[in-house]
C-alpha cells in the first residue's frame, strides 16, 4: 500500500480526514510525552534527512549547513567506506547517481573521490560540491551545536565510524542508526557510550501490533539499541501505544505532509526525519500553542 493509504487508516492522514472528536478515545487518550533521548529536546526532534536535501545536494556540507540554518535539531546522513576504508557521506553503494564518478564507492580511494563533483546533478549552482568525509561532516555539526545522526550502510563500517566519531569529540552528540542488527551490536560493543537506534522498514508478515512491538523491543535490547527509528508507514495508533507502554522511544522517517507531522507529534514521536526541516520547525512551533494547533482543532471537542 502507498504511504497515504496506510496512514489514512491509522495515524498520518487522520488530522486531514477525521471529523472532530473521532480519535479522542484513541489518539488523544493514548497521547504520551516522548522519553528523553540524550542530547535532544524533550519534545519531538526535527531531523533533516541527508541534510536539507530538498534545497541542497544530499549528504554534502551544503545540505548540512542548510539544515542547520532551517532550524533542524539534528542532521542525518549516510556513510560508505572508500577503498582505503575512510568513511564518506554517500547514500548509494555506487557514485553514479549523485556524483560524476562511476562504480562502487569501495572501488575508489579517498583522494580520487574528493576530486568528484557531488553537486551538479542537482543544479549548476551546486557545481563543485565535494564528497565530504565523516570527520569533516562531524566537525561542521559539532561547531553548530546540533546533533549528528549517522546511518551505517555497511555493517563492516562500524569500527571506522566509531573512530571518526570519537576523534571528532562527538560521542555525546551523535546517534548511530542502521537497519542491520549486527552493525548496531558492533557499534555498541566498540563504544557503549554511543546512542544507537535500530531502523526498521517493514511490518511483520503476520501478527498484531502487540507482537510487532514485542519483536522490535527484543531486537533492540539484543543489539544494544537505545531506541527505534521506524518507517512511518509501519505506525498505527495501537503500535505507538504498545511502544509507549514498553517505554521505548521512537523516531520515524521520512515524513513530508504537514498533517502527518502534526499527528506524529501529538502521538508522542521522539523525532521525525524529513526532507523539509523548515516545514517541520513551523509545525513544532505551532504545536507549542495548543489553541492554534490544526491537529488539536481536528480531534479535540471544542
C-alpha positions in Angstrom: 0.0 0.0 0.0 1.1 3.6 -0.5 2.1 5.7 2.5 -1.0 7.8 2.4 -3.4 4.8 2.1 -1.9 3.2 5.1 -1.7 6.4 7.1 -5.2 7.4 6.3 -6.4 4.2 8.2 -4.0 4.7 11.1 -2.1 7.9 12.0 -0.7 10.2 9.4 -3.7 11.5 7.4 -6.1 11.5 10.3 -5.9 15.2 11.0 -7.0 16.0 7.5 -9.7 13.4 7.2 -11.4 12.8 10.6 -14.3 14.7 12.0 -13.8 16.4 15.3 -13.5 14.1 18.3 -13.1 10.8 16.3 -9.8 9.9 17.9 -10.5 11.2 21.3 -10.9 7.6 22.5 -7.8 6.6 20.6 -5.1 9.1 19.8 -5.9 11.7 22.4 -6.2 9.2 25.3 -3.0 7.5 24.2 -1.0 10.6 23.8 2.3 10.4 25.7 5.3 12.6 26.3 8.3 11.1 24.5 11.0 9.6 26.6 14.0 11.9 26.8 16.9 11.0 24.4 20.2 12.3 25.5 21.2 15.5 23.6 17.7 16.1 22.2 14.8 18.2 23.3 12.1 16.5 25.4 9.6 17.1 22.7 9.8 15.9 19.1 13.2 16.3 17.4 13.5 17.8 13.9 15.8 15.6 12.0 17.0 16.7 8.5 17.1 13.8 6.1 20.5 13.7 4.3 20.9 17.3 5.4 18.3 19.7 3.9 18.1 17.6 0.8 15.1 19.5 -0.6 17.3 22.5 -1.3 20.9 21.3 -1.5 22.6 18.1 -2.7 22.1 15.3 -0.3 24.9 14.2 2.0 27.1 17.3 1.4 28.4 20.0 3.6 26.0 22.4 1.8 23.0 20.3 2.8 24.2 20.1 6.4 24.7 23.9 6.6 21.2 24.4 5.0 19.6 22.1 7.6 21.2 23.9 10.5 20.0 27.3 9.1 16.5 25.8 8.7 16.3 25.0 12.4 16.9 21.3 12.5 17.8 19.7 15.8 19.8 17.0 14.1 21.3 16.2 10.7 21.0 12.7 9.4 23.4 11.4 6.8 24.7 8.1 5.3 28.2 6.7 5.1 30.1 4.2 3.0 33.7 3.2 3.1 36.3 4.1 0.4 38.8 1.6 -0.9 41.2 2.8 1.8 38.4 2.4 4.4 37.7 6.1 5.0 34.0 6.8 5.8 32.5 9.3 3.4 28.9 10.7 3.1 27.1 8.8 0.4 23.6 7.1 0.4 24.1 4.7 -2.6 26.6 1.9 -2.8 27.7 3.5 -6.1 28.8 7.0 -7.0 26.7 7.2 -10.2 23.5 9.0 -9.1 24.9 11.9 -7.1 28.5 12.4 -8.5 30.3 12.4 -11.8 32.0 9.2 -10.8 31.1 5.7 -11.7 31.0 2.4 -9.8 31.1 1.4 -6.2 32.4 3.7 -3.5 34.5 0.8 -2.3 36.5 0.9 -5.6 37.7 4.5 -5.1 40.4 5.8 -2.9 39.6 8.9 -0.9 41.9 11.2 -2.8 40.1 10.3 -6.0 36.6 10.6 -4.6 37.4 14.1 -3.2 38.0 15.3 -6.8 34.5 14.4 -7.8 31.5 16.8 -8.2 28.7 15.8 -5.9 26.5 18.9 -6.6 26.0 19.4 -10.3 23.3 16.6 -10.5 21.0 18.9 -8.6 21.8 22.1 -10.5 24.6 24.2 -11.8 24.5 26.4 -8.7 25.8 23.4 -6.7 28.7 22.5 -9.1 31.9 21.6 -7.4 30.4 20.5 -4.1 32.7 17.8 -2.8 32.0 14.4 -1.2 32.8 15.0 2.5 34.4 12.6 4.9 32.6 11.7 8.0 35.2 13.5 10.0 34.6 16.8 8.1 30.8 16.5 8.5 31.1 15.9 12.2 33.4 18.8 12.6 30.9 21.1 10.9 28.0 19.7 13.0 30.0 20.0 16.2 30.6 23.7 15.7 26.9 24.3 15.0 25.7 22.8 18.3 23.1 20.4 16.7 23.2 16.6 16.8 24.5 14.2 14.2 22.7 11.1 13.1 25.0 8.7 11.2 23.4 5.8 9.2 25.8 2.9 8.6 25.0 1.5 5.1 27.5 -1.4 5.6 27.8 -3.4 8.7 31.6 -3.7 8.4 32.0 0.1 8.7 31.3 0.2 12.5 34.9 0.4 13.6 35.8 3.2 11.2 32.6 5.1 12.1 33.3 4.9 15.8 36.9 6.0 15.4 35.8 9.1 13.4 33.0 10.0 15.9 35.4 9.5 18.8 38.1 11.5 17.0 35.7 14.4 16.4 34.7 14.6 20.1 31.1 13.8 19.2 30.4 10.7 21.3 27.8 12.7 23.3 26.3 14.3 20.2 25.9 11.5 17.7 23.3 8.8 17.2 24.3 5.8 15.0 21.4 4.2 13.1 21.3 1.1 10.9 18.9 -1.5 9.5 21.4 -4.3 10.3 21.1 -5.5 13.9 24.7 -6.8 13.8 26.0 -3.3 12.8 24.3 -1.8 15.8 25.7 -4.6 18.0 29.2 -3.9 16.7 28.9 -0.2 17.4 27.6 -0.8 20.9 30.4 -3.3 21.7 33.1 -0.8 20.4 31.7 2.2 22.2 28.9 1.7 24.7 28.6 5.5 25.3 27.2 6.0 21.7 23.5 6.0 21.4 22.2 3.8 18.7 18.8 3.3 17.0 17.6 0.3 15.1 16.0 1.1 11.8 13.0 -0.9 10.5 11.2 -0.6 7.2 8.7 -3.5 7.0 5.9 -4.9 9.2 5.8 -8.5 10.2 4.3 -10.7 7.6 1.7 -11.7 10.1 0.9 -10.8 13.7 -0.7 -7.9 15.5 0.8 -4.6 16.8 1.5 -6.2 20.2 3.6 -8.9 18.5 5.4 -6.3 16.3 6.2 -4.1 19.4 7.5 -7.1 21.3 9.7 -8.2 18.4 11.1 -4.7 17.9 11.8 -4.4 21.7 13.5 -7.8 21.8 15.7 -7.0 18.8 16.6 -3.5 20.1 17.6 -4.9 23.5 19.7 -7.7 21.9 21.8 -5.4 19.7 22.1 -2.6 22.2 19.9 0.0 20.5 18.6 2.8 22.8 15.5 3.4 20.7 13.8 2.7 17.3 13.7 4.6 14.0 10.7 3.4 12.1 9.3 3.9 8.6 6.1 5.9 9.4 4.1 3.6 7.2 4.5 1.0 9.9 2.9 3.1 12.5 -0.6 2.7 13.9 -2.2 4.2 17.0 -2.1 0.8 18.6 1.6 0.1 17.8 2.5 3.5 19.1 0.6 2.8 22.3 2.5 -0.5 22.7 5.8 1.2 22.3 4.9 3.8 24.9 3.8 1.1 27.2 7.2 -0.6 26.9 8.9 2.8 27.4 10.6 2.6 24.0 11.3 5.9 22.3 10.8 6.0 18.6 11.7 8.2 15.7 10.0 8.0 12.3 11.0 8.6 8.7 10.6 10.1 6.1 7.6 12.5 6.7 6.7 15.3 4.4 2.9 16.0 4.8 2.1 18.7 7.5 -0.9 16.7 8.9 1.3 13.6 9.2 3.8 15.7 11.2 1.1 17.1 13.4 -0.3 13.6 14.1 3.0 12.1 14.9 4.0 14.9 17.3 0.7 14.6 19.1 1.1 10.8 19.4 4.5 11.1 21.0 7.2 10.6 18.4 10.5 11.5 19.9 11.8 12.6 16.5 10.7 13.0 12.9 13.0 12.7 9.9 12.1 14.9 6.9 13.4 16.4 3.7 11.8 19.7 4.8 13.1 20.7 8.2 11.8 24.2 7.7 8.2 22.9 7.5 8.6 20.6 10.5 10.1 23.5 12.5 7.0 25.5 11.8 4.7 22.6 12.8 6.7 22.1 16.0 6.5 25.8 16.9 2.7 25.7 16.2 2.3 22.6 18.4 3.6 24.6 21.3 0.5 26.8 21.1 -2.4 24.3 21.6 -5.1 26.7 20.8 -3.6 27.2 17.3 -2.9 23.6 16.6 -4.7 22.3 13.5 -4.4 18.8 14.8 -5.9 19.8 18.1 -8.8 21.5 16.3 -9.4 18.4 14.2 -9.6 16.0 17.1 -10.5 17.6 20.4 -14.0 18.6 21.3 -14.5 22.4 21.4 
